[in-house]
Amino acid sequence: MEAQNQEVAALVEKIAGLHAAISKLPSLSPSAEVDALFTDLVTACVPASPVDVAKLGPEAQAMREELIRLCSAAEGHLEAHYADMLAAFDNPLDHLARFPYYGNYVNLSKLEYDLLVRYVPGIAPTRVAFVGSGPLPFSSLVLAAHHLPDAVFDNYDRCGAANERARRLFRGADEGLGARMAFHTADVATLTGELGAYDVVFLAALVGMAAEEKAGVIAHLGAHMADGAALVVRSAHGARGFLYPIVDLEDVRRGGFDVLAVYHPDDEVINSVIVARKADPRRGGGLAGARGAVPVVSPPCKCCKMEAAAGAFQKAEEFAAKRLSV
């Protein structure tokens, strides 16, 4: 136990030092210094760690919340930079692999799809919402083109400039794919009746960064989504909670959802994934039935991971080599 405490203390100290250095940056736009600091931060947070961020003291908690906001701002600058770079090409979708983390989006989107169809049997979405799509809507793009080819995607972001950048990426895209991707400038808190039309809602990791904000977003979704509709929430686990918010499963349940599965990756995919379903009284769903054991899905064995990684790399290469089409 003492060794674990020392490991946690050393990690928090290292991350606090990186937070201090990042806080002093004159700009969070991509640069050699910015890239190096955030690479060091991710490298420190990704390995398995005994840290439980919920048990950190007030000072460390405040540092963590501020660090997540800095990560969010830096991620926004990075995505805007690459969205503009891609938009300069005649066919932007032919060049997606230029974004350094594109392969991670391919892996995460496949993971979310696999969990969705496994834990929500019989689901065949025709209308999907992605909340917090940003200037590089890679997740909904990959899902629409390769996993849910019959679904229409409504992408929501409260930043109009982000949506305009996202739209430009589809210049020259296959007509079928382009017609299934719409972008709306709106805060999720203002969406009401629209939410009832979706079979699945994906919630990006940085929509609602503080715990109470995230809980409020989930409660709002629960109040307006259709009974039986699926919710896929991105979260974090362990030291990765210094990069992204950790979603409390009780907040998901209190929002009116049955929690069906939780997945904590141990590879380069940073985000955990929570699959839930809006309680449907007609099917016997509800909070009383949601408090049983939730399947915490283990990462695959090393051989399976190597095979999956090779497949994902090949798929990313295929995506980059040809225009996405349905």
C-alpha positions as CSV (number, residue, x, y, z in Angstrom):
1,M,0.0,0.0,0.0
2,E,2.8,2.4,0.9
3,A,4.5,1.7,-2.5
4,Q,1.2,2.5,-4.2
5,N,0.8,5.7,-2.3
6,Q,4.3,6.8,-3.3
7,E,3.6,5.9,-6.9
8,V,0.4,8.0,-6.9
9,A,2.2,10.9,-5.2
10,A,5.0,10.8,-7.7
11,L,2.5,10.8,-10.6
12,V,0.5,13.7,-9.2
13,E,3.6,15.7,-8.7
14,K,4.8,15.1,-12.2
15,I,1.4,16.0,-13.7
16,A,1.2,19.1,-11.5
17,G,4.6,20.2,-12.9
18,L,3.3,19.7,-16.5
19,H,0.2,21.6,-15.6
20,A,2.3,24.5,-14.3
21,A,4.4,24.5,-17.5
22,I,1.3,24.4,-19.8
23,S,-0.4,27.2,-17.8
24,K,2.6,29.5,-18.6
25,L,2.4,28.9,-22.4
26,P,1.6,32.1,-24.3
27,S,-0.6,30.2,-26.7
28,L,-2.1,26.7,-26.9
29,S,-2.0,26.6,-30.7
30,P,0.2,23.8,-32.2
31,S,3.9,24.5,-31.9
32,A,7.0,22.5,-31.0
33,E,6.7,23.5,-27.3
34,V,3.0,22.9,-27.0
35,D,3.2,19.5,-28.8
36,A,6.1,18.4,-26.5
37,L,4.4,19.3,-23.3
38,F,1.1,17.6,-24.2
39,T,3.0,14.6,-25.5
40,D,4.7,14.3,-22.1
41,L,1.3,14.7,-20.4
42,V,-0.3,11.9,-22.4
43,T,2.7,9.7,-21.9
44,A,2.4,10.2,-18.1
45,C,-1.3,9.5,-18.0
46,V,-1.8,6.6,-20.3
47,P,0.0,3.7,-18.5
48,A,-2.0,1.8,-15.9
49,S,-1.9,3.5,-12.5
50,P,-3.4,2.9,-9.0
51,V,-4.5,6.6,-8.9
52,D,-8.1,7.3,-8.1
53,V,-8.7,10.9,-9.0
54,A,-11.9,11.0,-7.0
55,K,-9.8,10.6,-3.8
56,L,-7.4,13.4,-4.5
57,G,-7.3,16.4,-2.2
58,P,-8.9,19.8,-3.1
59,E,-5.7,21.3,-4.4
60,A,-5.1,18.4,-6.8
61,Q,-8.8,18.3,-7.8
62,A,-8.6,22.0,-8.8
63,M,-5.4,21.4,-10.7
64,R,-7.0,18.4,-12.5
65,E,-10.1,20.4,-13.5
66,E,-8.0,23.3,-14.9
67,L,-5.8,20.8,-16.7
68,I,-8.8,19.2,-18.4
69,R,-9.9,22.7,-19.6
70,L,-6.4,23.4,-20.9
71,C,-6.4,20.0,-22.7
72,S,-9.8,20.9,-24.2
73,A,-8.6,24.3,-25.5
74,A,-5.4,22.8,-26.9
75,E,-7.4,20.0,-28.6
76,G,-9.7,22.6,-30.2
77,H,-6.7,24.6,-31.6
78,L,-5.1,21.4,-32.9
79,E,-8.3,20.2,-34.6
80,A,-9.0,23.7,-36.1
81,H,-5.4,23.8,-37.5
82,Y,-5.8,20.4,-39.2
83,A,-9.3,21.1,-40.4
84,D,-7.9,24.2,-42.2
85,M,-5.0,22.1,-43.6
86,L,-7.4,19.4,-44.9
87,A,-9.8,21.9,-46.4
88,A,-7.0,23.2,-48.7
89,F,-7.1,20.0,-50.6
90,D,-9.6,19.4,-53.5
91,N,-10.9,16.3,-51.8
92,P,-10.2,16.7,-48.0
93,L,-11.5,13.2,-47.1
94,D,-8.6,11.7,-49.2
95,H,-6.1,13.1,-46.7
96,L,-7.5,12.3,-43.2
97,A,-4.4,10.3,-42.1
98,R,-2.4,13.6,-42.0
99,F,-4.1,14.2,-38.7
100,P,-1.7,12.5,-36.2
101,Y,-4.4,10.9,-34.1
102,Y,-6.7,9.8,-36.9
103,G,-6.0,6.1,-36.2
104,N,-7.2,6.6,-32.6
105,Y,-10.5,7.8,-33.9
106,V,-10.8,4.8,-36.2
107,N,-10.1,2.5,-33.2
108,L,-12.5,4.3,-30.9
109,S,-15.3,4.5,-33.3
110,K,-15.1,0.8,-34.1
111,L,-15.0,0.1,-30.3
112,E,-18.1,2.1,-29.7
113,Y,-19.9,0.4,-32.6
114,D,-18.9,-3.1,-31.4
115,L,-20.1,-2.3,-27.8
116,L,-23.3,-0.8,-29.1
117,V,-24.4,-3.7,-31.2
118,R,-23.3,-6.2,-28.5
119,Y,-25.1,-4.7,-25.6
120,V,-28.1,-3.2,-27.4
121,P,-29.3,-6.3,-29.2
122,G,-31.3,-5.7,-32.4
123,I,-30.4,-2.0,-32.7
124,A,-30.4,-0.8,-36.3
125,P,-30.0,3.0,-36.0
126,T,-31.5,5.2,-38.8
127,R,-31.0,8.5,-37.0
128,V,-28.0,9.3,-34.9
129,A,-26.9,12.4,-33.0
130,F,-23.3,13.2,-32.1
131,V,-23.1,15.9,-29.5
132,G,-19.8,17.8,-29.4
133,S,-18.6,17.0,-32.9
134,G,-16.0,19.8,-33.3
135,P,-14.2,20.9,-36.4
136,L,-12.9,17.4,-37.2
137,P,-16.0,15.1,-36.9
138,F,-13.9,12.0,-37.4
139,S,-16.0,9.8,-35.1
140,S,-19.3,10.4,-36.8
141,L,-17.6,10.3,-40.2
142,V,-16.1,6.8,-39.6
143,L,-19.3,5.5,-38.0
144,A,-21.4,6.8,-40.9
145,A,-19.2,5.5,-43.7
146,H,-18.1,2.2,-42.3
147,H,-20.4,1.0,-39.4
148,L,-23.8,2.6,-39.8
149,P,-24.2,3.1,-43.6
150,D,-28.0,3.4,-43.3
151,A,-28.0,6.1,-40.7
152,V,-28.4,9.9,-40.9
153,F,-26.0,11.8,-38.6
154,D,-26.9,15.1,-37.0
155,N,-23.7,16.6,-35.5
156,Y,-24.1,19.2,-32.8
157,D,-21.5,21.7,-31.6
158,R,-22.1,25.1,-30.0
159,C,-19.2,26.7,-32.0
160,G,-20.3,27.9,-35.4
161,A,-16.8,28.2,-36.6
162,A,-16.2,24.5,-35.8
163,N,-19.2,23.5,-37.8
164,E,-18.2,25.6,-40.7
165,R,-14.8,23.9,-40.7
166,A,-16.5,20.5,-40.5
167,R,-18.7,21.2,-43.5
168,R,-15.7,22.2,-45.6
169,L,-14.3,18.7,-45.2
170,F,-17.1,17.2,-47.2
171,R,-16.4,19.2,-50.3
172,G,-16.1,16.7,-53.1
173,A,-17.4,13.8,-50.8
174,D,-19.5,11.0,-52.1
175,E,-23.0,12.4,-52.4
176,G,-24.6,9.6,-50.3
177,L,-22.2,10.2,-47.4
178,G,-22.4,14.0,-47.6
179,A,-26.2,13.9,-47.6
180,R,-26.2,11.9,-44.4
181,M,-24.0,14.3,-42.5
182,A,-25.6,17.5,-41.1
183,F,-24.1,20.1,-38.8
184,H,-26.0,22.2,-36.3
185,T,-24.8,25.0,-34.1
186,A,-26.5,24.5,-30.8
187,D,-25.8,24.0,-27.1
188,V,-27.2,20.6,-26.1
189,A,-29.1,22.3,-23.2
190,T,-31.3,24.0,-25.8
191,L,-32.2,20.7,-27.6
192,T,-35.5,19.2,-26.5
193,G,-37.9,17.8,-29.1
194,E,-35.1,17.0,-31.5
195,L,-33.6,14.5,-29.1
196,G,-36.6,12.3,-29.2
197,A,-36.0,11.5,-32.8
198,Y,-32.7,9.7,-32.4
199,D,-32.0,5.9,-32.0
200,V,-28.6,6.6,-30.6
201,V,-26.9,9.7,-29.1
202,F,-23.1,9.8,-28.8
203,L,-21.8,12.2,-26.2
204,A,-18.2,13.5,-26.7
205,A,-15.8,13.5,-23.8
206,L,-15.5,17.2,-23.5
207,V,-19.2,18.1,-23.4
208,G,-19.6,19.1,-19.8
209,M,-16.1,19.1,-18.3
210,A,-16.8,19.5,-14.5
211,A,-18.7,16.7,-12.8
212,E,-21.8,18.7,-12.2
213,E,-21.8,20.0,-15.8
214,K,-21.6,16.4,-17.2
215,A,-24.3,15.2,-14.9
216,G,-26.5,18.1,-16.0
217,V,-26.0,17.2,-19.7
218,I,-26.8,13.6,-19.1
219,A,-30.0,14.5,-17.1
220,H,-31.1,16.7,-20.0
221,L,-30.6,13.9,-22.5
222,G,-32.5,11.6,-20.3
223,A,-35.4,14.0,-20.0
224,H,-35.8,14.3,-23.8
225,M,-34.5,11.2,-25.5
226,A,-37.0,8.5,-26.6
227,D,-37.6,5.5,-24.3
228,G,-35.3,2.7,-25.4
229,A,-32.9,4.9,-27.3
230,A,-29.2,4.2,-26.8
231,L,-26.6,6.6,-25.2
232,V,-22.9,6.2,-25.8
233,V,-20.8,8.3,-23.4
234,R,-17.1,8.8,-23.5
235,S,-15.4,8.8,-20.1
236,A,-11.9,8.2,-18.6
237,H,-10.3,5.8,-16.1
238,G,-7.4,6.0,-13.8
239,A,-4.7,8.6,-14.6
240,R,-6.5,9.3,-17.9
241,G,-8.9,11.3,-15.7
242,F,-6.3,14.1,-15.8
243,L,-7.0,14.4,-19.6
244,Y,-10.8,13.9,-19.7
245,P,-13.7,14.0,-17.3
246,I,-14.7,10.8,-15.6
247,V,-18.4,10.1,-15.8
248,D,-20.1,8.8,-12.6
249,L,-22.3,5.8,-13.5
250,E,-24.7,7.0,-10.8
251,D,-25.2,10.2,-12.8
252,V,-26.1,8.1,-15.8
253,R,-28.6,6.1,-13.8
254,R,-30.1,9.2,-12.2
255,G,-30.4,10.7,-15.7
256,G,-32.9,7.9,-16.5
257,F,-30.7,5.4,-18.2
258,D,-30.0,1.7,-17.7
259,V,-26.2,1.3,-17.8
260,L,-25.4,-1.7,-20.0
261,A,-21.6,-1.9,-20.2
262,V,-18.4,0.0,-19.4
263,Y,-15.1,-0.5,-21.3
264,H,-11.7,0.8,-20.0
265,P,-9.1,0.5,-22.8
266,D,-5.4,-0.1,-21.9
267,D,-3.9,1.0,-25.2
268,E,-3.5,4.2,-27.2
269,V,-7.3,4.7,-27.2
270,I,-7.6,7.2,-24.3
271,N,-11.4,7.3,-23.6
272,S,-13.4,4.8,-21.7
273,V,-16.8,4.0,-23.2
274,I,-20.2,3.7,-21.4
275,V,-23.1,2.2,-23.2
276,A,-26.6,2.9,-21.7
277,R,-30.2,2.9,-22.8
278,K,-33.0,5.3,-21.9
279,A,-35.3,3.4,-19.5
280,D,-38.4,2.1,-21.2
281,P,-41.2,1.3,-18.8
282,R,-42.9,-0.8,-21.5
283,R,-39.9,-3.2,-21.5
284,G,-39.5,-3.3,-17.8
285,G,-36.5,-0.9,-17.9
286,G,-35.9,1.6,-15.2
287,L,-33.7,2.6,-12.3
288,A,-34.7,-0.3,-10.1
289,G,-33.6,-2.7,-12.8
290,A,-30.4,-0.8,-13.5
291,R,-28.6,-1.3,-10.2
292,G,-27.5,-4.8,-10.9
293,A,-23.9,-5.7,-11.9
294,V,-22.8,-3.7,-14.9
295,P,-20.5,-5.6,-17.3
296,V,-17.1,-4.0,-17.1
297,V,-15.6,-5.3,-20.4
298,S,-12.0,-6.3,-20.2
299,P,-9.5,-5.3,-22.9
300,P,-8.8,-8.2,-25.3
301,C,-5.8,-10.5,-24.9
302,K,-2.5,-9.4,-26.3
303,C,-2.8,-11.6,-29.4
304,C,-6.3,-10.3,-30.1
305,K,-5.1,-6.7,-29.5
306,M,-2.2,-7.2,-32.0
307,E,-4.6,-8.6,-34.6
308,A,-7.1,-5.8,-34.0
309,A,-4.3,-3.1,-34.1
310,A,-3.0,-4.5,-37.4
311,G,-6.5,-4.5,-38.8
312,A,-7.1,-1.0,-37.6
313,F,-3.9,0.2,-39.2
314,Q,-4.8,-1.4,-42.5
315,K,-8.3,0.1,-42.3
316,A,-6.8,3.6,-41.6
317,E,-4.5,3.2,-44.6
318,E,-7.5,2.2,-46.7
319,F,-9.5,5.2,-45.5
320,A,-6.6,7.5,-46.4
321,A,-5.9,5.9,-49.7
322,K,-9.4,6.3,-51.1
323,R,-12.3,8.7,-50.7
324,L,-14.8,7.5,-48.1
325,S,-17.9,6.1,-49.6
326,V,-20.9,4.0,-48.7
